Amino acid sequence: MEQPMTKRIGVLFFSPTNTTKKICDAIASGMGSDDPVVLDMTHPGKRAEIIANANTVLNEVDHLIVGAPVYCGKLPLQTIECLGALKGYGKKSTAVAVYGNRDYGIALYNMVEMLSQNGFNVMAAGLFIGQHSYSDVVPVAMGRPDESDIEKAQKFGTQILNVSRPLSIKDIPTQWDKHSKSKKYTALKPTYRRKICVKCGRCAAVCPTGILSPETGKHLNRHVKKICIGCMACVNNCKSGARISKANPIVGIIMKSVLGQASRVRKEPFIIT
Ligand SMILES: Cc1cc2nc3c(=O)[nH]c(=O)nc-3n(C[C@H](O)[C@H](O)[C@H](O)COP(=O)(O)O)c2cc1C
């Protein structure tokens, strides 16, 4: 007798400090999959593999959850590059943007737009909150996603199973501010304290741009410094404190003003089905 086809959930995410990954996993779990097909866009090598095999990587996937953090009100360029390569051929998908309690800008809108244009049926979309990557400088949304966020993400996943009609781009909210209007990505670059670096290679292994040397812990060369996207993956994974987020006095004042404001009110997840 022919076996019924099992629905396979795929999670495609960019997540240097892991908050987006946690939300995508919780949504997949709510959809009944604790063992989804994992497509990690964070690592440059894996991203290149996904792009090179764009026609086949989704063969096993029936519903693709796509997650990315919000960077300056937009999608990170690495996510845009990867999404641009993937074709949906009518596959179902869920779009997720995770932001640091400040502003989600046009990130989710652009994700839904790209997925739809590339042939995915976007059945659901969600905005979730993750601890701000720059919380070492100004604490914002500490510990998020927390238990309540994870529970909401799981419930969202269960809800997605009953959605029968794809979303329209008109359903997706935007927050047009000076960051989302600008093409620029302004980022705080980590400070490197060479003397206390133990050269463990962790920073190089997690860097989404692949600009660090696993042997020396330094930048591969001085030209690559400007490629750093300030995602804080190296800072989060540095056990010796050799990579830290530290703002100079002027940048510190600007960050305190912008992020200080963002830290005052707790924002809640918003889902669209
Ligand atoms: C360069 C950069 C820009 C960011 N811009 C925003 C923003 O515009 N609005 C916001 O609320 N959070 C912003 N954040 C915070 C992240 O969206 C947030 O911390 C997210 O949870 C990080 O996801 P990850 O843990 O998957 O890396 C920014 C973070 C970085 C590194």
PDBQT file of the ligand as one rigid body, heavy atoms in Angstrom, charges set to zero:
ROOT
HETATM    1  C1  LIG A 301      23.641  46.009  12.290  1.00  0.00    +0.000 C 
HETATM    2  C2  LIG A 301      22.393  45.816  13.105  1.00  0.00    +0.000 A 
HETATM    3  C3  LIG A 301      21.282  46.602  12.869  1.00  0.00    +0.000 A 
HETATM    4  C4  LIG A 301      20.113  46.414  13.625  1.00  0.00    +0.000 A 
HETATM    5  N1  LIG A 301      19.017  47.182  13.347  1.00  0.00    +0.000 NA
HETATM    6  C5  LIG A 301      17.885  47.013  14.062  1.00  0.00    +0.000 A 
HETATM    7  C6  LIG A 301      16.724  47.795  13.772  1.00  0.00    +0.000 A 
HETATM    8  O1  LIG A 301      16.670  48.574  12.828  1.00  0.00    +0.000 OA
HETATM    9  N2  LIG A 301      15.642  47.648  14.582  1.00  0.00    +0.000 N 
HETATM   10  C7  LIG A 301      15.643  46.772  15.644  1.00  0.00    +0.000 A 
HETATM   11  O2  LIG A 301      14.647  46.744  16.366  1.00  0.00    +0.000 OA
HETATM   12  N3  LIG A 301      16.706  45.994  15.898  1.00  0.00    +0.000 NA
HETATM   13  C8  LIG A 301      17.817  46.072  15.132  1.00  0.00    +0.000 A 
HETATM   14  N4  LIG A 301      18.902  45.269  15.375  1.00  0.00    +0.000 N 
HETATM   15  C9  LIG A 301      18.785  44.211  16.401  1.00  0.00    +0.000 C 
HETATM   16  C10 LIG A 301      18.485  42.815  15.802  1.00  0.00    +0.000 C 
HETATM   17  O3  LIG A 301      17.463  42.899  14.846  1.00  0.00    +0.000 OA
HETATM   18  C11 LIG A 301      18.044  41.861  16.905  1.00  0.00    +0.000 C 
HETATM   19  O4  LIG A 301      18.944  41.885  17.970  1.00  0.00    +0.000 OA
HETATM   20  C12 LIG A 301      17.871  40.435  16.421  1.00  0.00    +0.000 C 
HETATM   21  O5  LIG A 301      17.222  39.714  17.450  1.00  0.00    +0.000 OA
HETATM   22  C13 LIG A 301      19.188  39.765  16.073  1.00  0.00    +0.000 C 
HETATM   23  O6  LIG A 301      18.927  38.517  15.467  1.00  0.00    +0.000 OA
HETATM   24  P1  LIG A 301      19.900  37.235  15.606  1.00  0.00    +0.000 P 
HETATM   25  O7  LIG A 301      19.984  36.913  17.077  1.00  0.00    +0.000 OA
HETATM   26  O8  LIG A 301      19.196  36.168  14.863  1.00  0.00    +0.000 OA
HETATM   27  O9  LIG A 301      21.220  37.610  15.050  1.00  0.00    +0.000 OA
HETATM   28  C14 LIG A 301      20.066  45.425  14.643  1.00  0.00    +0.000 A 
HETATM   29  C15 LIG A 301      21.203  44.636  14.869  1.00  0.00    +0.000 A 
HETATM   30  C16 LIG A 301      22.347  44.820  14.122  1.00  0.00    +0.000 A 
HETATM   31  C17 LIG A 301      23.535  43.940  14.364  1.00  0.00    +0.000 C 
ENDROOT
TORSDOF 0
